[in-house]
Amino acid sequence: MMNSKIYGKLAVTNLKNNKKSYIPYILASAFSVMMYFTMDNLYRNRSLVEKGSPLAIMLSYAAAVILIFSIIFLFYINSFLIKRRKKELGIYNILGMGKGHLGKMLFLESVITTAASIIGGILAGILLGKLVYLILLKILHMGGKIEYRISLASIGMTTIFFGAIFILIFLYNLLQMKLSNPIELLRGGNTGEREPKTKWIMTIIGILCLAGGYSIALITKEPMAALGKFFIAVILVIIGTYALFMAGSIAFLKMLRNKKSYYYKTRHFTAVSGMIYRMKQNAVGLANICILSTMVLVMVSMTVSLYGGLNDVIVTRFPYEAQITSSGINQKEEGQIEEIIKNMTKKNHTMPTSQIRFHVGRFTTVYNNKTKKLDMMAAGDYTNSNTVDLVMIPLSDYNQTEGKNVKLKENEVLLYHRNHKRTHKKSDTEALKNKKVIS
């Protein structure tokens, strides 16, 4: 019976001897931990992000996507690592170490690499999070004292999630070792590759998922609906990308091989036959690169577009140089505000060239398809596609502002919707308490 200290010494020695393989593995794992922790920590920072806001939803989606990607990515790099270690494990097995002893040794190796990856990733995430936090404040033009907080909940969730991933990886490695005999372990690193089979079902699933993901992204026009469907579209695109690289590429290459007029040429013959075997080995890696590149391009383009378009948004929403808003005042106080404005413009030697004054009542609500009513209690749910912003203006103010002479009968309202193609059904009038709707 082997002393428990020997397992520890063997685990540390093995990690040192295979440092060229384990250092990149630990760095890649720590990078995944860092990215997830950064997003989750920003999401839980309530001084920066309000719960239920679009930014909070986007950060939560980003954390979920990073976690899903990390599972695939870590299993992929582990498969290369365990393949290189099979010969070493086979030698230990032949020298007298049983599968149970090897399992204990692999467990201690997993504990060391897991601890290094999670601790290193969280520490790096704390440093990177501060930088991302400052960049976010700069982009959003948020001043004042907004503290960067390290959430203990984020540390706990990161440890739990990635701890579970590394446990699954350890169990996978253990299963690989248990199912192999010593001879197979010795030959594990030099096992020849069989020709991959054509997986038409996976190929079709990949095409459908990719088409579905991009269709959702292109069809969805409403910003509120886009937030709710964004996560579904991203998951479909990830599944479609992996499926097409793993199965679609093989199917396509075999179609080229079956086309004799193309395949039986000097350049094409060796290239196509070699690519079939290479794609089997490298499909997941290429899919990882593709998804990472797409994520970077989307993040950079979105950030640049949003930041560059801020001025246009401000000009559109606030077309005038000065805006004065008052609430909860009576007619007398309104007249006093008017006098103050006149005195200020006179004192600064300015003369307003265009002045608009109107009274507004506004609130956000959600239209309930079942009850046919507007639900005020669900107004904070930004993911709901039935979110409605109601803005009410007196008819006299509307006519004066727009230069029109619209007349309404009793119990009539003039309804404007930004989507001019919208048809006003009975449900629209029911939501407005059966008042007649004209447009």
C-alpha positions in Angstrom: 0.0 0.0 0.0 1.4 3.4 -1.1 1.8 6.2 1.4 -0.5 9.2 0.7 2.5 11.5 0.7 3.9 9.7 -2.3 0.8 10.6 -4.4 1.4 14.2 -3.7 5.1 14.0 -4.6 4.2 12.2 -7.8 1.6 14.7 -8.7 3.9 17.7 -8.2 6.8 15.9 -10.1 4.4 15.1 -13.0 3.3 18.7 -13.2 6.9 19.9 -13.3 8.0 17.3 -15.9 5.0 18.3 -18.1 5.2 22.0 -17.4 5.3 22.8 -21.2 1.9 21.3 -21.5 0.4 22.3 -18.1 1.4 25.9 -18.0 -0.6 26.8 -21.2 -3.5 24.7 -19.8 -3.5 26.6 -16.5 -3.1 29.9 -18.3 -6.1 29.1 -20.6 -8.2 28.0 -17.7 -7.3 31.1 -15.6 -8.2 33.3 -18.6 -11.7 31.6 -18.8 -12.1 32.1 -15.1 -11.0 35.8 -15.3 -13.5 36.6 -18.2 -16.4 35.0 -16.4 -15.6 36.6 -13.0 -15.2 40.1 -14.6 -18.6 40.0 -16.3 -20.4 38.5 -13.2 -18.8 41.0 -10.9 -19.8 44.0 -13.0 -23.3 42.5 -13.2 -23.6 42.4 -9.4 -22.2 45.9 -9.0 -25.4 47.7 -8.1 -23.7 51.1 -7.8 -23.0 50.9 -11.6 -25.7 48.6 -13.0 -29.4 48.7 -11.9 -31.0 45.3 -11.6 -33.3 44.6 -14.6 -31.7 47.3 -16.8 -30.6 46.6 -20.3 -26.9 46.8 -19.3 -27.5 44.3 -16.5 -29.2 41.9 -18.9 -26.4 42.2 -21.4 -23.7 41.5 -18.7 -25.7 38.4 -17.4 -26.0 37.1 -21.0 -22.2 37.7 -21.6 -21.3 35.8 -18.4 -23.6 32.9 -19.4 -22.1 32.7 -22.9 -18.5 32.8 -21.5 -19.4 29.9 -19.1 -20.8 27.8 -22.0 -17.8 28.5 -24.2 -15.4 27.8 -21.3 -16.9 24.3 -20.8 -16.3 23.4 -24.5 -12.9 25.1 -24.6 -11.5 23.5 -21.5 -12.7 20.0 -22.4 -11.0 20.5 -25.8 -7.6 21.5 -24.5 -7.8 18.8 -21.8 -8.3 16.1 -24.6 -4.9 17.0 -26.0 -3.3 17.0 -22.6 -4.6 13.6 -21.5 -3.7 12.1 -24.9 0.0 13.2 -24.3 -0.1 11.8 -20.8 -1.5 8.3 -21.7 2.0 6.8 -22.5 3.3 8.1 -19.1 0.2 6.6 -17.3 0.8 3.3 -19.1 4.4 3.1 -17.9 3.2 3.7 -14.3 0.6 1.0 -14.7 3.1 -1.5 -16.0 5.5 -0.7 -13.2 2.9 -1.8 -10.7 0.6 1.2 -10.0 -3.0 0.1 -10.2 -5.9 2.1 -11.8 -6.9 3.2 -8.3 -3.4 4.6 -7.5 -3.3 6.4 -10.8 -6.8 7.8 -10.1 -5.6 9.3 -6.8 -2.5 10.7 -8.5 -4.7 12.3 -11.2 -7.0 13.7 -8.5 -4.2 15.5 -6.7 -2.9 16.9 -10.1 -6.5 18.1 -10.8 -6.7 19.7 -7.3 -3.4 21.6 -7.9 -4.3 22.8 -11.5 -7.9 23.7 -10.4 -6.7 25.8 -7.4 -4.1 27.6 -9.5 -6.6 28.3 -12.3 -9.4 29.5 -10.1 -7.3 31.6 -7.7 -5.1 33.0 -10.5 -8.2 33.8 -12.7 -10.1 35.5 -9.9 -7.0 37.7 -8.9 -6.5 38.6 -12.6 -10.3 39.3 -12.9 -10.1 41.7 -10.0 -7.4 43.7 -11.8 -9.0 43.5 -15.2 -12.4 44.3 -13.7 -11.1 47.6 -12.4 -9.9 48.5 -15.9 -13.1 47.4 -17.6 -15.1 49.3 -14.9 -13.2 52.5 -15.6 -13.6 52.1 -19.4 -17.4 51.5 -18.9 -17.6 54.7 -16.8 -15.8 56.6 -19.5 -18.1 55.3 -22.3 -21.3 56.0 -20.2 -20.0 59.4 -19.1 -20.8 58.5 -15.5 -19.3 61.0 -13.1 -19.4 61.1 -9.3 -18.1 58.6 -6.8 -19.1 55.2 -8.0 -17.1 52.6 -6.2 -15.7 49.4 -7.8 -16.8 46.6 -5.5 -15.6 43.0 -5.4 -18.6 40.8 -5.0 -18.2 37.8 -2.7 -21.2 36.3 -4.5 -19.2 36.5 -7.8 -16.2 34.8 -6.2 -18.4 32.1 -4.8 -20.3 31.5 -8.1 -17.1 31.5 -10.1 -15.5 29.0 -7.8 -18.6 26.7 -7.8 -19.1 26.8 -11.6 -15.5 26.3 -12.6 -15.0 23.8 -9.8 -17.8 21.8 -11.3 -16.2 22.0 -14.7 -12.9 20.8 -13.5 -14.6 17.9 -11.6 -16.3 16.8 -14.8 -12.9 17.0 -16.6 -11.3 14.9 -13.9 -14.1 12.3 -14.2 -13.7 12.2 -18.0 -9.9 11.6 -17.6 -10.6 8.9 -15.0 -13.0 7.2 -17.4 -10.5 7.3 -20.2 -7.9 5.7 -18.0 -10.3 3.0 -16.7 -11.5 2.0 -20.1 -7.9 1.6 -21.5 -5.6 -1.4 -20.8 -1.8 -0.8 -20.2 -0.9 -1.5 -23.9 -3.6 1.0 -25.1 -2.2 3.6 -22.7 1.3 3.1 -24.0 0.2 3.5 -27.6 -2.3 6.3 -26.7 -0.2 9.2 -28.0 0.6 7.3 -31.3 -2.7 5.8 -32.1 -3.6 6.2 -35.8 -6.5 8.2 -36.9 -9.5 6.5 -38.5 -11.3 8.2 -41.4 -14.2 10.2 -39.9 -17.7 9.2 -40.8 -20.1 11.6 -42.5 -22.7 12.9 -39.9 -25.5 14.3 -42.0 -27.9 14.7 -39.0 -25.3 16.9 -37.2 -24.6 18.8 -40.4 -28.3 19.6 -40.9 -28.7 20.6 -37.2 -25.7 22.9 -37.6 -27.2 24.6 -40.7 -30.6 25.0 -39.0 -29.1 26.4 -35.8 -26.8 28.8 -37.7 -29.7 30.0 -39.9 -32.0 30.3 -37.0 -29.5 32.3 -34.9 -28.8 34.8 -37.7 -32.5 35.0 -38.7 -33.5 36.0 -35.1 -30.7 38.6 -35.2 -31.9 40.0 -38.6 -35.7 39.8 -38.0 -35.8 41.3 -34.5 -36.3 45.0 -34.8 -37.6 46.1 -31.4 -34.8 46.8 -28.9 -36.7 45.4 -26.0 -37.5 42.2 -27.8 -33.9 42.0 -29.1 -32.6 41.8 -25.5 -34.8 38.8 -24.7 -33.9 37.0 -28.0 -30.2 37.8 -28.0 -29.2 35.0 -25.7 -31.1 32.4 -27.8 -29.5 33.7 -31.0 -26.0 33.4 -29.5 -26.5 29.9 -28.3 -27.9 28.8 -31.7 -24.9 30.3 -33.5 -22.4 28.6 -31.1 -24.1 25.2 -31.6 -24.3 25.7 -35.3 -20.7 26.8 -35.6 -19.4 23.7 -33.7 -21.7 21.3 -35.6 -20.7 22.7 -39.0 -17.0 22.6 -38.2 -17.2 19.1 -36.7 -19.6 17.5 -39.2 -20.3 19.9 -42.0 -16.7 20.3 -43.0 -16.2 16.5 -43.2 -19.4 16.2 -45.3 -18.3 18.9 -47.7 -14.8 17.4 -48.1 -16.3 14.0 -48.8 -18.6 15.5 -51.4 -15.5 17.0 -53.1 -13.8 13.6 -53.0 -16.8 11.9 -54.6 -16.7 14.4 -57.4 -14.1 12.5 -59.6 -13.6 15.4 -62.0 -12.4 17.6 -59.1 -10.8 15.0 -56.8 -8.5 13.2 -59.2 -6.2 16.1 -59.9 -2.6 16.4 -58.5 -3.3 19.5 -56.3 -6.8 18.4 -55.1 -6.1 14.8 -54.4 -3.6 15.2 -51.6 -5.2 18.4 -50.2 -8.7 17.0 -49.9 -7.6 13.6 -48.4 -5.3 15.3 -45.9 -8.0 17.9 -44.9 -10.5 15.2 -44.0 -8.2 13.8 -41.3 -7.0 17.3 -40.2 -10.6 18.5 -39.8 -11.4 15.6 -37.5 -8.5 16.6 -35.2 -8.8 20.4 -35.4 -12.5 21.0 -36.0 -13.2 22.1 -32.4 -10.1 24.2 -32.3 -11.1 26.1 -35.5 -14.6 26.5 -34.1 -13.2 28.0 -30.9 -11.0 30.5 -32.9 -14.1 31.4 -35.1 -16.3 32.0 -32.1 -13.6 34.0 -30.2 -13.0 36.1 -33.3 -16.7 36.7 -33.7 -17.1 37.7 -30.1 -14.2 40.2 -30.3 -15.6 41.7 -33.6 -19.1 42.0 -32.2 -17.9 43.6 -28.9 -15.6 46.0 -30.6 -18.1 47.0 -33.3 -20.9 47.4 -30.8 -18.7 49.5 -28.5 -17.5 51.8 -31.3 -21.0 52.1 -32.8 -22.6 53.0 -29.5 -19.9 55.4 -28.5 -19.7 57.0 -32.0 -23.5 57.3 -32.2 -24.0 59.0 -28.8 -23.9 62.5 -30.3 -26.6 61.5 -32.9 -28.8 60.0 -30.1 -28.4 63.2 -28.0 -29.2 65.5 -31.0 -32.3 63.3 -31.9 -33.6 63.2 -28.3 -32.7 66.7 -27.4 -32.9 68.9 -30.6 -32.8 72.2 -28.6 -29.8 73.7 -26.8 -31.6 74.2 -23.6 -34.4 72.2 -21.9 -36.2 73.0 -18.7 -38.4 70.4 -17.1 -40.6 70.9 -14.1 -43.0 68.6 -12.3 -45.7 68.9 -9.7 -46.3 72.7 -10.2 -49.4 74.7 -10.5 -50.4 77.4 -13.0 -49.0 80.2 -10.9 -45.7 78.5 -10.4 -45.5 77.9 -14.1 -45.9 81.6 -14.8 -43.1 82.3 -12.3 -40.8 79.9 -14.2 -41.6 81.7 -17.4 -40.6 85.0 -15.8 -37.3 83.5 -14.6 -36.5 82.3 -18.1 -37.2 85.7 -19.6 -34.9 87.4 -17.0 -32.1 84.9 -17.6 -32.2 85.3 -21.4 -32.3 89.1 -21.0 -29.4 89.1 -18.5 -27.2 86.9 -20.8 -28.2 89.0 -23.9 -29.7 86.0 -25.7 -32.9 85.7 -27.6 -34.6 82.3 -28.1 -35.1 81.7 -31.8 -37.4 78.7 -31.3 -39.3 77.9 -28.2 -41.7 75.1 -27.6 -43.7 74.5 -24.4 -46.0 71.6 -23.7 -47.3 69.5 -20.8 -46.5 65.8 -20.7 -47.6 62.8 -18.7 -45.7 59.6 -19.3 -45.2 56.1 -17.9 -43.9 52.7 -18.9 -46.2 49.7 -18.7 -46.6 46.2 -20.2 -49.5 45.1 -22.4 -51.0 41.9 -21.1 -52.3 39.7 -24.0 -54.6 37.7 -21.8 -56.3 40.4 -19.8 -56.1 43.0 -22.7 -55.0 45.6 -20.1 -51.8 47.6 -19.4 -49.9 46.1 -16.4 -48.0 48.7 -14.4 -46.5 46.1 -12.0 -44.5 44.4 -14.8 -43.0 47.7 -16.1 -39.5 46.9 -14.8 -39.2 43.8 -17.0 -37.1 45.1 -19.9 -37.0 41.7 -21.6 -40.8 41.7 -22.2 -41.5 42.4 -25.9 -44.9 43.9 -25.0 -43.4 46.8 -23.1 -45.2 50.1 -23.9 -44.1 53.7 -23.3 -47.2 55.9 -23.1 -46.7 59.7 -23.5 -49.8 61.9 -23.1 -50.0 65.5 -24.4 -53.0 67.8 -24.3 -54.6 68.4 -27.7 -54.0 72.2 -27.5 -50.2 71.7 -26.8 -50.0 69.2 -29.7 -51.7 71.6 -32.2 -49.4 74.4 -31.1 -46.2 72.4 -31.3 -47.0 70.7 -34.6 -48.8 73.6 -36.2 -51.9 71.7 -36.8 -55.6 72.1 -36.1 -56.8 68.6 -35.1 -60.2 68.4 -33.5 -61.4 65.5 -31.3 -64.8 64.6 -30.2 -65.6 63.6 -26.6 -63.9 60.3 -25.5 -61.5 60.4 -28.5 -57.7 60.3 -28.4 -55.2 60.8 -31.2 -52.8 57.8 -31.1 -49.3 57.9 -32.7 -47.1 54.8 -32.9 -43.5 54.9 -34.1 -44.2 51.8 -36.3 -46.4 53.4 -39.0 -47.3 49.9 -40.4 -49.0 48.9 -37.2 -52.7 48.2 -37.4 -54.9 49.2 -34.5 -56.9 46.2 -33.4 -59.7 46.0 -30.8 -57.1 45.1 -28.2 -55.5 48.6 -28.6 -58.8 50.3 -27.8 -59.4 48.0 -24.8 -56.0 48.9 -23.4 -57.1 52.5 -23.5 -60.4 51.8 -21.6 -62.5 51.5 -24.8 -61.7 55.1 -25.9 -61.8 55.4 -29.7 -58.4 55.4 -31.4 -57.7 57.4 -34.6 -54.4 57.8 -36.3 
